[in-house]
């Protein structure tokens, strides 16, 4: 009897767990197939790591990377970025912008945003106290901060379970979750089109390695400069071409102009700066980027005109510039940027007296430009 009593107590304690299978908390859920960040109105493929999609693992956010393996108990947070994940059994989960989803074995917990699940088998999605069981086909689920949302079945079947109630959605039907409404309605042609159209963004058209569509920029800039001890207006046309990663090759030419107040009979003084060099473009969140680099340059123009009596002689003077700036993509093809640059040019003055040598010395130059560029 004394040995039977502990055995009965052990069975009573273990009894509620018998017959229940706990969901595994370790293992692989799937792998990132397509990863895109929004850049100035367009979603572009991520080449290294995302700025707008992160994986939360053990409470630590990690930037998502192409091909990254998603583990059970991981969560995905999308800012202005999107991601698609494919599971080992061929199911596909497409997660839209401003969405949060957690992954467990056979189960997604959707806290916010837009998720489309396409599967040949079964996969469940939790939204608040509603459980959506997808039985083949493609189903889109949207939810807000109050865990209220809409379930739209594009193909296959979905069962919506809330408490003791159950709703079955066939292909082309929709219902709400998290509200008192329990109506099942048919999707309109416009709603079906809205479901299908964005799916192309989750497809990988480019061949590996991932190629960025942001390969070249053509810039038109204008601003002011300080040259030869005087202030000038400046217009600059240039182009930069991506060599690889953040490194770009830059080349351009411009026109600088100022009034020739110290030279009677002359209205303006003109010069033509020509430059070529290397740029580094570092993208930041929200379509912002920083850029900087260095150029070798040649200033072609009428030099020494800032001194009284200096002859207007055409010359080509070498120099160098360092540029820093920032910009923002305002459209998938357009952007704005500012640029601050400074450096040294060779400056030559005529001999101070007959028989003496020409005076040569370096002079600091500066410019501040604001421009518009087109992405190619």
N, C-alpha and C positions, 0 to 999 in steps of 0.2 A: 504493500500500500504506500510505503514511504517513497518507493522509487516510481510509482505510478503517478503520484501527484505532481512532481516536477515535469514529467512528460506531458501531462494534460495542460499544465500552464504554458509550456513551450508551444504546444499546438494551438492554444487560444491566441497567443501573441502572433504566431506566424500565419494563422488561419486567413486573415484578410488579404495577405499577399499571395496566397496560393492561387494559382490559375490566372494571375495577372502578369503580363509581360511588359516590363518597363521599356520605354523607347531608349535606344542607345544614345549616349551623349558624345561619343567619339566616333570618328570615321569620316568618310568623304561623302559629301552631298552631291557635288558636281563640280564643273569647271567653267570659268568665264570664257565665253566664246566671242562675244563682241563687247567692246567697251568704248564709249564715246563721251567726250566733254563738249559742252556748248561753248562756242567761241564766236562772239559777235553775231548771234542770230543763226548760226549753223552748228550742227553736231558733227564733229570731226573725230576720226579714229584716234585713239590713244596709242602712242608708240612705246612709251616707257612706263609711266605710272599716271594715274588719273589725279586731277585736282578736285574733281567734283563727285567722285564715287569713292567711298571708303568701306572697308570691311572692319567690323567690330569683333574682335576675337579676345575672349577672356577680359572684356572691359576695355581693351586697348584698340583705338582706331588705327587702321593700317591703310595706306593708299592702295587702291585696287590696281592690278597690273594685268595686261593681256595674258590669258592662259592660266591665271591664278586658280589654284584648287580651293574650293569652298568646303570647309569642314562643318560637320554637324554642330549645332549650337552657335555658329557664326551668324552675324546679322549684316545686312547691307544697308548703307545710308547713301542715298543719291541726292546731291544738290541739283545743279543744272547739268546733270549728266545722266546717261542711261547705261544699262548693262543687261546682257542676256547670259543665262547660265544653262548649260546642258548637263543632264544627269547621266549616270552610267547606263540607265535603261532607256535613254533616248528622249526623256521628257525635256521640255524647253520652258524656261521661266524668263519672261521679258519684264524688266522692272523699269518704270518710267522716271522722269524727273521728280524731285522732291518726294521720294518714297522711302519707307523704312520697312524692312522685311527680315524676319528671323527664320533660320532653316533648322528643321529637325527631321528625323527619319519619317518620310512620307507625309510631312506636315510643314506648312508655311504659316507663320504668324504675321499678319499684315497690320502694322500700326498706323500707316499713313500712305497715301499715294495711289499709284496705278500699277497693277500687276496683271500680266496675261500669261496663263498657263496652258500649254499645249502638251497633251500626253496621250499615249495609246493605252495606258493602264489607268491607275487610280492615284489621285493626289488630293489632299485636303488642304483647305485654307481657312484659318481662323481670323475673323474680323469681330472684335468684341466678344459677345456671347453667341455669335452666329458661326456655324461651321458649314463651309461649302465643300462638298465632296464632288470632285470632278471625275466623271466616269468616261474617259476618252474624249477626244476633240479639243477645242480651244475655248476657253472661258476667260473673260476679262473682269477683274474686280477692282473697283475704285472705292476708297474710303477717305474720310476726313478726320480731323482731330477728335471729333466726338464719336468716332468709330461708327459713323453712319455712312452707308455707301450704296453702290449699285452693282448687281451681278448681271453680266450680259454673256449669253452663251452663243458663240459664233457657230460652233459645230459640236456634235456629241451630246452629252447630257450632263447636267449638274443638279445635285440635290442640296437644298438649303435647309439646315437643321437648326432650329431655335427653340430651346426648351423641349417641349413635347410635340411641337409642330414640325411639319415637313412640307417643303415645296419642291417639286420636280420641274426643272427647266429643260425643255427640248431645244434643239438648234433654232436660233432666231428668236429667242425669248429673253425677257429681262425681269428682274424684280429688285426690290430694295431690301436692305438689311439695316438693323439698328433703329428702325422706326416702327410705328404702329401699322404701317401699310403692309399688307400681305398679298397684294395684287400681282399676278403674273400677266405680263403684256407682251405683245409681239413687237419686235424691233422694226423700226421704219427703214426704208432703203437708205436714207441719209445716215442713220445710226450705224448700219452695217458697213457703209462706206468709210465712216469715221473709225471703225474698228480695224478695217483692213489696211487703210492708207499708211499709217505710221509704221507698219510692220517692216517695211523696207529698210528702216533705220537700224533694225536689229539684225540685218543680214550682212555677212562679210563678203563684199564683192572684190576687195583688193587681194592680190596674191601676197603671200608671205615673202619677206618680212613686211610688216604693215607700212604702207607708204602714206605720208602725210599729203593732203591736198594743198597745204600751205607751202608752196615751193618757191615763189618769187613775189616781190612787192615792187610796184612802180610808184614813186613818191613825187609829189609836187609840194614844195614848202616855200614859205615866205617869212620874213622877219627883219631883224636889224643886225648890224655887225659893227665892230670897231676895228678900223684898219688904217694904217698910216697916220695915226693920231687924230682920226676924224670918224664921225658916225656915218654909216652907210645903210641904205636900204638894200635888201638882198632877196633874190628869188633863186630857188634851187630845184633842179630836176634830177632825180637819181633813181637807181634801181638796186635792189639787193636780191641775191639768189642764195638759197640754202645749200651749203656744202655738205652738211650732215649735222643732225642734232640741233644744238643752239647756235652753230657757227654759220655765218652768212658772209658772202663776198659782196662788197658794196662798191659802186662807182657812180659818179655824178658830175654834173657841171652846173654852173650858175651864172648869174649876172648881178653885180653889185654896182650901185649908182649913188652919187651924192651931188649936191650943188657945188659948183666951183666958185665959191664966193671970193676966194683970194686971188683968182685969176681973171682979170678984166678981159672981156671978150669971149669968155667961155661959160656956157650955161651949166654943164654937167661934167662929171668925171666918171668914166666907166672902167670896170675891170671884170675879168672872167676867171673865177676860180674853178679848177678842175681837180678832182680828187678820186682816189681809189684806196680801198683798205678792207679791213675785216670788222664785222659786227657780231656781237653776241646778243641774242634775243632770249630773254628768260620769261616764260609765261607765268602769270599769277592767276589766282581765282577771279571769277567775274569778268572774264575776257580782257583783263588788264595784262600788260607786259612791260618789262623794263628792257632797255637796249643800251648798248655802249660799244665802243670800239676805238680804233685808231686809223687814221688815213695818212698816206703820203699825198702831197698836193703840190700843184703848180699854180701860181697866180699870174695870169696873163693880163696885162693892162698897162695903163699910163701911170708910172710910178713917180714918186717924189713930188706929186702935185699938191701936197699939203704945205709945202714951203714956198714962200714968196720968191718968185723968180726962178723956181726949179723948172727946167724944160720938160715938156710933155713928151716923153719918149716911151715907146712901146717896149716892154721887157717881159721876160718870163722868170719869175723868182720861185725857187723851191721852198718847201716848208713841210710842216707836219702838224696834225691836229688830233686832239683826243675829244671824243664826243660821248655824252651821257644823256639819257632821256627816258621818257615813259610814253606809253600809248594805250589805246583801247580799241578793240574791234567793235564797231557799231553795226556791222552787218557781216554776213558770211563772206562778202567780197570787198568790204570797205573798212577802213580804220582811220583813226586820228592819232597823231603823235606830236610831242614836243621834243626839241633837241637843243642842248646847250653844248657848245664846242669852243675849245680854246687851244692855242698852240703858238708856234714861232714860225715866222717867215724871215728869209734873208731880205734885208733892205739895203739899197745902194743909193748913196747921195753923190752928186757930182763933186769933183775936186774942189776944195775950199779956195784954192788959188792955182794959177797956171803952174804947171810942172809938178803938182802934187798928185798923189794917187787918189782914186775913187774911194770914198768912205763906205765901208761895208760893216753892217752890224745886224744882230737879230732883233726882231721886234715882235712883241706879243700881239696876237690877234684874237678876237672873240666874236661869236655869233650866237643868236637865240632865234630859233625857227619854230614855226607851227605849220603842220602840213597834213595833207590827206593822202592816203595811199590805197591802191587797188591790189587785191590779192589774186595771184594767178595760180 
